[in-house]
Amino acid sequence: MKTIFLSLVMILLFVKIAHAQHTCCEEESSSSETTTSPNIMASFSNDKEFRDAHPEPLAYVLTDGKGKMITFAASDGVDAIGYEVKADKPTDNWVLVFHEWYGLNDYIKKESEEIASTLGNVNVLAIDLYDGKVATNNEEAMKYVQSVENARAFAIINGAKDYAGTSAVFATLGWCFGGAWSNQASIELGERSAACIIYYGTPEQNIDRLAKLKAPVLGIFAKLDGKITPEVVSKFENELRELKIPASINEYDAVHGFANPSNPKHNVEATKDAKEKTYAFLKDKLK
């Protein structure tokens, strides 16, 4: 009888552990399974018109940056990389930067440097969703953007959260494909996200998932964008209003990617206004 009793105890214990592991896995994968907007954004790369809206970047090499490339642990056990610019004085304010479809190139590092120097009291971490790959042409960019798996991206985001520490407060900012991931990162960070900035990226399409967003939104969009159209933007704005999520949505008479100085179609005037709004927003939310 004692042997039978011990066997039953062992079986029940095994079932309990298995159930707990299954539940844990479900919780870890829930974000990646319900996230669609970055996938929609990536699918745009199959469209020649969208690819043509991304002229190959002008050559640029960052030579005077104070930041450095770092490695940090991602929650899936595979190390991630990013470009970090630390504040001169210790601070719990962090800006997570998400690159466009060309990857974490020197233009993104330059933007990260500018964010850090303009705000002063923030640490900036530009996250590499391509795990070290940088595109130099549209064919490479199309391949890399479509290779990003949601589960890996969320593992990197959660790794960055852990790297920043338990007291860290975050703002997220990204352009194009990175704009979509800025939105997703803010949702993932929950109460620890103080600001979400989206430059012409596909916003979250599922209103139930969008409802999990706790951060106010600054949206920067282009009226001449063939994919993230004024209709898409209007729907997003209406849903944010319905959910009572504070938002400032701005649309410019410009093309997709207008704020990237490497873009031959770079709109200097629109970029200047958008950046002024961006820095004012960050200064207000990261005090």
N, C-alpha and C positions, 0 to 999 in steps of 0.2 A: 504493500500500500504506500509505503514511504517513497518507493521508487516511482510509482505512478504519479503521486502528488508532485514530486520534484519535476517530473517530465511535463506535467500540465503547467507548472509555474514557468518553466523554461519556454514552453510554446507561447504562453500569453505574453511573456516578456519580449520574445522575438517579434510577435505581431505588433506590440506597442511600439517597438523601436522602428519597425518597418513603416508603420503608419506615420510616425513622427518624421522620418526621413522623406517620405512621399509628400507630406504636407509642406515640409521645408522647401523641397524642390519646386512644388507648385507655387509657393510664395515668391521664390527667387525668379521663376520664369514668367510670372504673371505679367510683369511690365512688358517684357519682350514679345509676349504673345498678343497683347492687346494694342501694341503700338503699330501704327500704319503710316503716319505722315512722312517719316524719313524714307520709307520704302516707296511711297508715291513719288517723293522727290527724286529718289535714285532712278525710278523708272522713266523719268523725263529724259534721261540721258540717251534713251533710244530714239528720241525725236530730233531730227536734224536741225529743226528750227531752234530748239532749246540749246543744242550743242553750239550752233552758230552764234547764240547770244553770249557765249563764253569765248571770246577771242583768246588765243593762246597768250599767256601772261608775258608782259615785257620783262626783259632781264633785270634782275635786281639782286644785290648781295648785301645783307646787313653786316656792317663792319664795326659799328660803335655801340652795340647793345650791351646792357648791363646784366641781362638775363643769361640763363644757361639751360641746356638740355638736361633733363633729369629722368630717372627711372623710379617708378613707384609700383607697389603691389596692387594688382587688380583683384577684385573679389572672386574671380574664377581661377585664381592661382597662377595666371600667366602675367608676368610683369608688363606694365604699360609705360609709355614715354610721353613727355610733354616738355614745353618750353616755359620755364618759370622765371618770373621777375619779382623778386622779393622787395617789400617796402623797406625803407631805411630804418624804420622803427618797428618793433613787433606790433602786429595787429591781427585781429581775428576776421577782418574783412577780406574776402576773396572774390575775384572775378574769374569765372571759368569761361574760357574763350574756345569757340568751335569753328574750325576752319571750313573754307569753301571746298568745292569738289576737287581742287588741285592738291589739297593736302596741307600739311603744316610746313609751308615754305617760308622764305624770308620776309615776304610781305605780311604774313600773319604774325610773325615774330615782331616786325616793325609796329604793327597795330597794337600788339600786346605791350610793347615798350611805351607807346604813346599813352595808352590807358593808364599804365602805372605812373608815368611822370606827370600826367595831367591831374590825377586824383590824389596821388601821394600816399594816402593812408590805406592802400590795398596791396595785397599780394595777387599777382596775375598768373594763372596757369592755363596755357594754351594746350588743350588736350589733343593728342594725335589719335584719331579714329582709324587711321590707316596703318598703325603699328610700324612706322618708319618709312613707308613708301610715299614718295612725292612725285606727282605727275608733272610732266613738262609739255604735254600736248593733250588734246581732247580724247584721243584714243585711250591713253593711259588713264586719264581722269574717269572716263566712262567705265573702264574695267574696275578701278579702285572703288568708285562710289557704289557700284553694284555688289562689291564683295563684302561690304560692311554688314555684319550680322548683328541684329538687335541685342541679342544676349551678350555678345562681346562688348558692344558699345555701353550697355548698362553696367557691365562689370568694370569697365574703365571709369565710368562716372562715379560709381560707388567706391572704387579705389581712390579716386581723387578726393572724395569726401572724407575717407578715412585718413588719407595723407594730410589733409588740412587740419584735422583734429576735431575733437568733440565740441569745441567752443566756436568753431568757424561759422560765419554767416556768409552766404553766397549770393552773388549775382551771376547770371549767365548771359552770354552774348555770342551770337554767331551770325554768319552771312550765308545765304543760299542753303546748301545742304546743312551747313552748320547752324543756320537759323532754325531749321526744323529740329535739330538736336538741342539747341538752346531751350526751346519750348519743352522738349521731353526731359531734359535734365532738371529744369525747374519743377516739373511735375514730380519727378523722382525724388528730389530733395525735400519736398513737402514744406514743413514749417521753417526749415533752415534756409530756404530761398527767399531773399528779400527783393529781388528784381529779376525780371525776364525780358531780355531785349532780342527781338527777332528782326533781322534784316532780310527782307524778301525770301523767307523760307516758308515752306508749307506748314501751316499751323495744324495743331491736332484736330482731326476730323470727327472723332468720337466725343460727343458732348459729355458722356458719363466719365470718360477719362479726363477730359478737360476740367471737369468739376473738381478734380483732385488738386488742381493748381492753386497754391496759396499766395503766390507772388503777384504784385502788380505788373502789368505788361506795357512795354514800349514797343510799338510796331512801326517799322520803317519799310514801306513798300513802294513799288514802282507802277505807275498807272499804265505804262506800256509793256508790262510784263505779260508774256503770252501764256504763262502757266499759272502763276499766282496772280490771278486777274483781280480787278476791282470787285468782281462778284464774289470771289473766294474771300477777299479781305473783308467785304461787307458782312458776309455770313459769320466770319470769325468775330468781328466786332459785335454783332448782334448777340452771339452766344456768350461772349464775355459779359455783356450787359445783362443778359438774362441770368447769368450765374453770379452777378454782382461782384465780378472781379474787376478791380480798377484798371483802366487801360487808357492809353493815349495812342491812337492809331493815326499815322501820318502817311500820306501818299504824295509822291512827287511825279512831275512830268518828266519821267526818265525811263530808261530801259533796265531790265534785270541786270544786277551786278554793277549798278552805277557808282557805288561807293568804293569800288576797288581801284586803286590808282594804277594797278597793272593792266586794267581793262582799257583798251583803246577808246572805248565809249564812256570812259569815266566822266561823270558829271560833277565838276568842281563845286559849283554853286549849291546843288542839292546835297552833296556830301558835307559841305561846311555846315549847312543848316541841320542836317541829321546828326552830325557829331556834336553840335552845340546842345541839341536836345538829349543826346545820349549821355553826355557828361553831366548835364544838369540833373538828369534822372538818377544817375549813379550816385552823385554827391548827396542827393536828397535821401536815397534809400540806404546808403552805406555810410552812416554817420559815426 
